[in-house]
Amino acid sequence: MHSISDAQNLALRYAQIVDDRDFEKMRGIISDDFKQQGPSWQCENASGFVEMLKFLEQTYSATLHMVGNQLGQWHEDHYEGETYSIASHIYEKDGQGRKLEMAIRYQERVEYIDGRYCYTRRDVNIVWSSDRTLNN
C-alpha cells in the first residue's frame, strides 16, 4: 500500500540531489520518460532533464530548497499531487553576492516502477520570485 509519505520522501530526495549537485542521482528518482515544464523550458526525458540541471551548477554558487506543503492522493498505481518549495539560488553579479529566491508549486505525478518510486512528471509553477543583494 502506497502512502503520502512515499511522495514526501521523494520530494525531499529531489531537493537534496539538486542542492548537492549530484545530478546523475536524479536518474534514480525519475522515469526514463520523465517530463518537466516551467515558465521558459521544457524537458521530454530523463537525459534532457539531467543535462538541464547542469545550468544550476554553472550559474549559482549554491542552492537550497526548502520543501513545504504537500498534498496529493494515490490512485491505485500512481500519485497526483502538489508540493510547495522555496528555492534559494546564490550567485554573484558585479562583485556583489545576490540571492534569487522563488516560491514554487510543483504539480507532480509519481509512479511505482520496478520496485521504486519515481517522478514521471513534475511541472514548475513559480508563484513569486525575489532577487536581492546579500548582506555581508
ZIGIJO-V217773 format. One line per field, one symbol per residue. phi: phi as a letter, one per 30 degrees, with the letter a starting at -180 (. if undefined). psi: psi as a letter, one per 40 degrees, with the letter a starting at -180 (. if undefined). burial: 1 if it has 16 or more other C-alpha atoms within 10 Angstrom, else 0. A space follows every 50 residues. Layout:
phi->???
psi->???
burial->???
//
This chain:
phi->.dbddddddddddeddddddicdddeddbbdecebbbbebaaccaddddd ddddedddccdabbcccbebbladbhcbccabbcacccbcabbhicdbbc cbcccdcbbcbcbhibdbdcaadccddabbbbdddc
psi->hiiddddddddddddddddefgddeddeeiidfhihiadfihieiddddd dddddddddhdiihhhhbihiaihgceihhahhiihhhhhihhfehiihh hhhhhhhihiihhfeihihdigihhhdiihhihhh.
burial->00000011011001110110101001101111011110000010110111 00100010010111101001010100011111111111111000000111 111111111111000011111111110000000000
//
